[in-house]
């Protein structure tokens, strides 16, 4: 083995020490630059002229802007200024909570036909069932959609037990916050739970922005808050929200947060309402009713930032927060049945191609949401229902639901033209979403 000559070691050592000094100097400089760049949400970078807006600063108590409602309008509209939401999790870490309770990914699996243990309740036995989701009541005769069980590949979901779930909820408020798909999950949860509560020990408040199911003996509530865009908007009326222009305050969830703030377990969703064209932005600091207009993905990213600012301050030891990923639609049957021009109408079985992905689930939106949620990993648990729901083209109400407006003769002659391929029949797919919730609580 070759050895260095002792008389020649002094010069190489000096060169080596000089080399180390240069390297560490450069690393220190680069680290300083990265620290400055990492603080971009606190001090805007002048070269790209982006203004960062700190969200959730205004409230009605401190003379903030007037509340948006369905009568709100923009005095004028201009191009989007490029403002971004600045939010940073500066609160103490309480320990990282994994999205799954074990090494197995319960969201990866397949649907198994199981008519011995499913459905978990009967549609006719739930007095709180919605006519929008009661498919059998409204004429659907094939009941196969009720008998599918989700089976993870390498493990099992915890078996649903209503009494055990109530014990988890004792002295607590469980609240679903979001749109009609989240309302469907709430109705599913109420139907799953109500049967073990005597009729004289349970109650449901009248339908409103916040609707509450209460179980007296457990001192617990299961609630739903209508907030389809998470931030304040002119579509916050739970009934009258079909408007030509959608206006949001992209920098504030304070109106809705005042309702959800004291809940113990929160389940959020937001997606479908962002798929309906450009959105008008009315910033909280704008006093003259001047709106900006932005594409739906950009507007949703702003709203998610304002929501994340609130979520980043949650203590996960005191409050559990879940976010449900996008619920897929099945509007184009050619995606699973080539050259067919229908939709979910007349579909009676799931898609059996593992990894199937249709256009009803927008990948750019999912990637944006994933990016936001990844920064909240210690505060928010993700219910990743998208892929498993993609397989269930058979699970939608189609024509078997109550429609709030009279159907025209030309519609009646073409059932696919008015089929609901967005919401889900109950019992059905949302029951499995709630089994995940039970599994993780």
C-alpha positions as CSV (number, residue, x, y, z in Angstrom):
1,X,0.0,0.0,0.0
2,X,1.4,3.4,-1.0
3,X,2.2,5.8,1.9
4,X,2.7,9.5,1.8
5,X,6.2,10.8,2.4
6,X,6.2,12.6,5.8
7,X,8.5,15.3,4.5
8,X,5.9,16.3,1.8
9,X,2.7,16.4,4.0
10,X,2.9,20.1,5.1
11,X,2.0,21.7,1.8
12,X,-1.0,19.4,0.9
13,X,-2.4,20.0,4.4
14,X,-2.3,23.7,4.0
15,X,-4.0,23.5,0.6
16,X,-6.7,21.2,2.0
17,X,-7.4,23.6,4.9
18,X,-7.7,26.5,2.5
19,X,-10.1,24.5,0.3
20,X,-12.3,23.7,3.4
21,X,-12.4,27.4,4.3
22,X,-13.6,28.4,0.8
23,X,-16.3,25.7,0.8
24,X,-17.7,26.6,4.2
25,X,-17.7,30.3,3.2
26,X,-19.7,29.6,0.1
27,X,-22.1,27.4,2.0
28,X,-22.7,30.1,4.5
29,X,-23.4,32.6,1.8
30,X,-25.8,30.3,0.0
31,X,-27.6,29.5,3.2
32,X,-28.1,33.2,3.9
33,X,-29.5,33.7,0.4
34,X,-31.9,30.7,0.9
35,X,-33.1,32.1,4.2
36,X,-33.9,35.5,2.5
37,X,-35.7,33.7,-0.3
38,X,-37.6,31.5,2.2
39,X,-39.0,34.7,3.7
40,X,-40.7,35.8,0.5
41,X,-44.1,35.7,2.1
42,X,-42.9,38.3,4.7
43,X,-41.2,40.6,2.3
44,X,-42.1,40.6,-1.4
45,X,-39.5,40.1,-4.0
46,X,-39.2,43.3,-6.0
47,X,-38.1,41.7,-9.2
48,X,-41.4,40.0,-9.9
49,X,-43.6,42.8,-8.4
50,X,-45.8,40.4,-6.4
51,X,-47.7,41.8,-3.5
52,X,-48.3,39.4,-0.6
53,X,-51.5,39.9,1.4
54,X,-51.8,38.7,5.0
55,X,-55.2,37.0,5.3
56,X,-57.8,36.9,8.0
57,X,-57.1,40.4,9.4
58,X,-60.5,42.0,9.2
59,X,-63.5,41.2,11.3
60,X,-67.0,42.7,11.7
61,X,-65.9,43.7,15.2
62,X,-63.0,45.9,14.0
63,X,-65.1,47.6,11.3
64,X,-64.1,45.2,8.5
65,X,-65.8,45.2,5.1
66,X,-69.5,44.5,4.8
67,X,-70.5,40.8,4.6
68,X,-71.0,39.4,1.1
69,X,-74.4,38.0,0.3
70,X,-76.4,37.1,-2.9
71,X,-77.3,40.7,-3.4
72,X,-73.6,41.9,-3.4
73,X,-72.2,43.2,-6.7
74,X,-69.0,44.6,-8.0
75,X,-69.0,48.3,-8.8
76,X,-66.4,47.6,-11.5
77,X,-64.0,44.8,-12.5
78,X,-60.4,45.0,-13.5
79,X,-57.6,42.5,-14.4
80,X,-56.1,40.4,-11.6
81,X,-53.3,42.4,-9.9
82,X,-51.2,39.4,-9.1
83,X,-51.7,39.6,-5.3
84,X,-50.9,36.4,-3.4
85,X,-51.8,35.1,0.0
86,X,-49.0,35.2,2.6
87,X,-49.3,32.5,5.2
88,X,-46.6,30.8,7.3
89,X,-46.9,28.3,10.1
90,X,-45.1,30.1,12.8
91,X,-46.9,28.3,15.7
92,X,-45.1,25.7,17.9
93,X,-45.0,22.2,16.5
94,X,-47.0,19.6,18.5
95,X,-45.5,16.6,16.8
96,X,-46.1,15.2,13.3
97,X,-49.3,13.1,13.0
98,X,-49.3,10.7,10.1
99,X,-52.2,10.6,7.7
100,X,-52.5,6.8,8.2
101,X,-52.4,4.9,11.4
102,X,-50.2,2.1,10.1
103,X,-47.8,1.4,7.3
104,X,-50.6,0.2,5.0
105,X,-52.2,2.8,2.7
106,X,-55.9,2.3,3.3
107,X,-56.8,4.4,0.3
108,X,-55.2,2.0,-2.1
109,X,-57.3,-1.1,-2.8
110,X,-60.4,-2.4,-4.6
111,X,-64.1,-2.6,-4.3
112,X,-65.5,-6.0,-3.2
113,X,-69.1,-7.0,-3.6
114,X,-70.4,-7.8,-0.1
115,X,-74.1,-8.2,0.3
116,X,-73.8,-9.9,3.8
117,X,-72.4,-6.9,5.7
118,X,-73.5,-4.0,3.5
119,X,-75.3,-1.7,3.4
120,X,-74.5,-0.4,6.9
121,X,-78.1,1.0,7.2
122,X,-81.3,1.0,5.2
123,X,-82.3,4.1,3.2
124,X,-85.9,3.8,4.5
125,X,-84.7,3.6,8.1
126,X,-83.0,7.0,8.2
127,X,-85.5,9.8,8.8
128,X,-82.9,12.4,7.9
129,X,-82.3,11.0,4.4
130,X,-82.1,13.7,1.6
131,X,-84.4,13.3,-1.4
132,X,-81.4,14.3,-3.5
133,X,-79.6,11.1,-2.4
134,X,-82.5,8.6,-1.8
135,X,-82.1,6.8,-5.1
136,X,-84.2,3.7,-4.2
137,X,-87.1,5.9,-3.0
138,X,-87.0,7.8,-6.4
139,X,-87.2,4.7,-8.5
140,X,-83.8,3.0,-8.7
141,X,-84.4,-0.7,-8.7
142,X,-80.9,-2.1,-9.1
143,X,-79.5,-1.9,-5.5
144,X,-76.1,-3.3,-6.3
145,X,-74.5,0.1,-5.6
146,X,-75.3,-0.4,-1.9
147,X,-73.3,-3.6,-1.5
148,X,-69.8,-2.7,-2.4
149,X,-67.1,-2.7,0.4
150,X,-63.7,-1.0,0.1
151,X,-60.9,-3.4,0.7
152,X,-57.4,-2.0,1.1
153,X,-54.7,-4.1,-0.6
154,X,-52.6,-5.1,2.5
155,X,-54.7,-4.4,5.5
156,X,-58.3,-3.9,6.6
157,X,-60.4,-0.9,7.5
158,X,-61.7,-0.8,11.0
159,X,-65.2,-2.3,11.0
160,X,-67.9,0.4,11.5
161,X,-69.4,0.5,15.0
162,X,-72.0,3.2,15.7
163,X,-71.8,3.0,19.5
164,X,-68.0,3.2,19.4
165,X,-68.2,6.2,17.2
166,X,-70.5,7.9,19.6
167,X,-68.0,7.3,22.4
168,X,-65.4,9.0,20.3
169,X,-67.7,11.9,19.9
170,X,-68.9,12.1,23.5
171,X,-69.0,15.8,24.7
172,X,-67.7,16.9,21.3
173,X,-68.8,18.8,18.2
174,X,-68.2,17.0,14.8
175,X,-68.6,19.5,12.0
176,X,-68.6,19.0,8.2
177,X,-67.8,22.3,6.3
178,X,-68.1,22.7,2.6
179,X,-70.5,22.1,-0.4
180,X,-73.3,19.7,-1.2
181,X,-70.9,16.8,-1.5
182,X,-69.7,17.4,2.0
183,X,-73.4,17.7,3.0
184,X,-73.9,14.3,1.5
185,X,-71.1,12.9,3.7
186,X,-72.7,14.6,6.7
187,X,-76.1,13.0,5.9
188,X,-74.3,9.7,5.6
189,X,-72.7,10.1,9.0
190,X,-76.1,11.0,10.6
191,X,-77.7,8.0,9.0
192,X,-74.9,5.8,10.2
193,X,-75.2,7.1,13.8
194,X,-78.9,7.8,14.4
195,X,-80.2,4.3,14.8
196,X,-78.6,3.7,18.2
197,X,-80.1,6.9,19.6
198,X,-83.7,6.7,20.9
199,X,-86.0,9.0,19.0
200,X,-86.8,11.1,22.0
201,X,-83.0,11.6,22.7
202,X,-82.1,13.0,19.3
203,X,-83.0,16.1,17.4
204,X,-82.2,17.9,14.1
205,X,-82.2,21.7,13.8
206,X,-84.1,23.3,10.9
207,X,-82.1,23.5,7.6
208,X,-79.9,26.6,7.6
209,X,-76.3,27.6,6.9
210,X,-75.4,25.6,10.0
211,X,-77.6,22.5,10.6
212,X,-77.1,20.4,13.8
213,X,-78.0,16.8,14.7
214,X,-77.8,16.3,18.4
215,X,-77.6,13.2,20.6
216,X,-78.6,14.1,24.1
217,X,-77.2,11.2,26.0
218,X,-73.7,11.7,24.5
219,X,-73.8,15.5,24.7
220,X,-72.6,15.4,21.2
221,X,-73.5,17.0,17.8
222,X,-72.9,16.2,14.2
223,X,-73.1,19.4,12.2
224,X,-72.9,20.7,8.7
225,X,-71.9,24.3,7.7
226,X,-72.5,25.4,4.2
227,X,-69.3,27.1,2.9
228,X,-68.7,25.8,-0.6
229,X,-65.7,28.0,-1.3
230,X,-64.3,28.1,2.3
231,X,-63.7,31.8,2.1
232,X,-66.6,34.3,2.4
233,X,-68.6,34.6,-0.8
234,X,-71.9,35.8,-2.3
235,X,-72.9,32.1,-2.6
236,X,-73.0,31.5,1.2
237,X,-76.8,31.2,1.3
238,X,-77.5,27.4,1.6
239,X,-80.5,27.6,-0.8
240,X,-80.3,30.7,-3.0
241,X,-76.8,30.5,-4.4
242,X,-77.2,30.1,-8.1
243,X,-75.8,33.4,-9.3
244,X,-74.3,34.7,-12.6
245,X,-71.2,36.2,-11.0
246,X,-69.3,34.4,-8.2
247,X,-67.7,36.9,-5.8
248,X,-65.3,35.9,-3.0
249,X,-63.1,37.6,-0.4
250,X,-60.0,35.6,-1.3
251,X,-58.2,36.7,1.9
252,X,-60.8,35.9,4.6
253,X,-62.4,32.8,6.1
254,X,-63.4,34.7,9.2
255,X,-67.1,34.7,8.5
256,X,-67.2,30.9,8.4
257,X,-64.5,30.4,11.0
258,X,-66.7,32.2,13.6
259,X,-69.0,29.2,13.2
260,X,-66.5,26.3,13.0
261,X,-63.9,27.7,15.5
262,X,-65.3,25.9,18.5
263,X,-65.8,22.5,16.9
264,X,-63.6,19.6,18.1
265,X,-63.5,17.6,14.9
266,X,-63.7,19.4,11.5
267,X,-64.0,17.8,8.0
268,X,-63.5,20.3,5.2
269,X,-63.9,19.9,1.4
270,X,-63.8,22.3,-1.6
271,X,-63.6,21.6,-5.3
272,X,-66.6,21.4,-7.5
273,X,-67.6,25.1,-7.1
274,X,-64.3,26.1,-8.5
275,X,-65.0,24.3,-11.8
276,X,-67.5,26.8,-13.0
277,X,-65.5,29.6,-14.7
278,X,-63.8,32.8,-13.7
279,X,-64.2,34.2,-10.2
280,X,-64.4,37.8,-9.0
281,X,-62.1,38.8,-6.2
282,X,-63.2,41.5,-3.7
283,X,-60.2,41.9,-1.3
284,X,-61.1,42.9,2.3
285,X,-59.1,46.1,2.1
286,X,-61.0,47.2,-1.1
287,X,-63.4,49.9,0.0
288,X,-64.9,50.9,-3.3
289,X,-66.3,47.6,-4.5
290,X,-63.7,47.2,-7.2
291,X,-63.3,43.5,-8.1
292,X,-60.5,41.6,-9.9
293,X,-61.2,38.6,-12.1
294,X,-59.2,35.4,-12.0
295,X,-59.4,31.9,-13.4
296,X,-60.9,29.3,-11.1
297,X,-57.7,27.4,-10.2
298,X,-55.9,30.6,-9.3
299,X,-58.9,31.8,-7.2
300,X,-59.1,28.4,-5.4
301,X,-55.3,28.6,-4.6
302,X,-55.9,32.0,-2.9
303,X,-58.9,30.6,-0.9
304,X,-56.8,27.6,0.1
305,X,-54.1,29.9,1.3
306,X,-56.6,31.9,3.5
307,X,-57.9,28.6,4.9
308,X,-54.4,27.3,5.5
309,X,-53.6,30.4,7.4
310,X,-56.4,29.5,9.8
311,X,-55.5,25.8,9.9
312,X,-51.8,26.5,10.6
313,X,-52.8,27.9,14.0
314,X,-54.6,24.8,15.1
315,X,-53.3,22.8,18.1
316,X,-53.8,19.2,16.8
317,X,-53.8,17.9,20.4
318,X,-57.0,19.8,21.0
319,X,-58.7,19.9,17.6
320,X,-58.7,17.3,14.8
321,X,-58.9,18.7,11.2
322,X,-59.5,16.6,8.1
323,X,-59.5,17.6,4.5
324,X,-61.4,15.5,2.0
325,X,-59.9,15.4,-1.5
326,X,-61.9,16.0,-4.6
327,X,-65.0,13.9,-5.3
328,X,-64.9,12.8,-9.0
329,X,-67.7,13.1,-11.5
330,X,-68.7,10.7,-14.2
331,X,-70.0,12.9,-17.0
332,X,-68.5,11.2,-20.0
333,X,-68.9,7.5,-20.4
334,X,-66.5,7.4,-23.4
335,X,-63.7,7.6,-20.7
336,X,-64.5,4.1,-19.5
337,X,-66.5,2.8,-22.5
338,X,-64.8,4.0,-25.8
339,X,-67.1,5.5,-28.4
340,X,-70.0,5.7,-26.0
341,X,-71.5,9.2,-25.7
342,X,-73.5,8.8,-22.5
343,X,-72.6,9.4,-18.8
344,X,-73.3,7.6,-15.5
345,X,-76.9,6.9,-16.5
346,X,-77.7,3.2,-16.5
347,X,-74.3,2.2,-15.0
348,X,-74.7,-0.6,-12.5
349,X,-71.1,-1.7,-11.7
350,X,-67.8,-0.1,-10.7
351,X,-64.9,0.4,-13.1
352,X,-62.5,-2.5,-12.6
353,X,-59.4,-1.0,-14.2
354,X,-57.0,-0.2,-11.3
355,X,-55.6,3.3,-11.5
356,X,-58.5,4.6,-13.7
357,X,-58.6,8.4,-13.8
358,X,-61.2,10.4,-15.6
359,X,-61.5,14.1,-16.5
360,X,-63.9,14.6,-13.5
361,X,-60.8,14.9,-11.3
362,X,-58.6,17.8,-12.3
363,X,-54.9,17.0,-11.7
364,X,-53.6,20.6,-11.6
365,X,-56.2,21.3,-8.8
366,X,-55.2,18.2,-6.9
367,X,-51.5,19.0,-7.1
368,X,-52.2,22.5,-5.9
369,X,-54.2,21.2,-2.9
370,X,-51.6,18.6,-2.2
371,X,-48.9,21.3,-2.1
372,X,-50.9,23.3,0.4
373,X,-51.8,20.3,2.6
374,X,-48.2,19.1,2.7
375,X,-47.2,22.3,4.6
376,X,-49.9,21.5,7.1
377,X,-49.1,17.8,7.6
378,X,-48.8,18.1,11.4
379,X,-52.2,20.0,11.6
380,X,-54.4,18.4,9.0
381,X,-55.1,14.8,8.1
382,X,-56.1,14.0,4.5
383,X,-59.0,11.7,3.5
384,X,-57.8,10.8,0.0
385,X,-61.1,9.6,-1.4
386,X,-60.5,10.6,-5.1
387,X,-59.0,7.4,-6.7
388,X,-61.3,5.0,-4.9
389,X,-64.4,7.1,-5.8
390,X,-63.2,7.3,-9.5
391,X,-64.1,3.6,-9.8
392,X,-67.7,4.1,-8.7
393,X,-69.5,5.3,-11.9
394,X,-72.5,3.3,-10.7
395,X,-72.8,5.2,-7.4
396,X,-74.5,8.4,-8.6
397,X,-78.2,9.3,-8.4
398,X,-78.5,9.6,-12.2
399,X,-82.2,10.3,-12.8
400,X,-83.2,8.7,-9.4
401,X,-83.6,11.7,-7.2
402,X,-85.8,14.6,-6.5
403,X,-85.2,17.5,-9.0
404,X,-86.1,21.0,-7.7
405,X,-87.3,22.2,-11.1
406,X,-89.8,20.6,-13.5
407,X,-88.2,18.6,-16.2
408,X,-88.9,19.5,-19.8
409,X,-90.3,16.9,-22.3
410,X,-87.1,16.8,-24.3
411,X,-85.2,16.1,-21.1
412,X,-87.5,13.3,-20.1
413,X,-87.0,11.7,-23.6
414,X,-83.2,11.7,-23.0
415,X,-82.5,10.6,-19.4
416,X,-78.7,11.1,-19.8
417,X,-79.4,14.8,-20.4
418,X,-80.5,15.4,-16.8
419,X,-78.7,12.6,-15.0
420,X,-76.9,13.7,-11.8
421,X,-73.4,12.2,-12.1
422,X,-72.0,14.4,-9.4
423,X,-73.6,13.5,-6.1
424,X,-73.8,10.0,-4.6
425,X,-76.7,7.7,-3.7
426,X,-77.1,6.7,0.0
427,X,-76.4,4.2,1.3
428,X,-73.3,4.2,-0.9
429,X,-69.9,5.7,-1.5
430,X,-69.9,8.5,1.2
431,X,-70.5,5.8,3.8
432,X,-67.0,4.5,3.0
433,X,-65.6,8.0,3.4
434,X,-67.0,8.0,6.9
435,X,-65.5,4.6,7.6
436,X,-62.1,6.2,6.9
437,X,-63.0,9.0,9.4
438,X,-63.9,6.4,12.0
439,X,-60.7,4.5,11.2
440,X,-58.5,7.5,11.9
441,X,-60.2,9.0,15.0
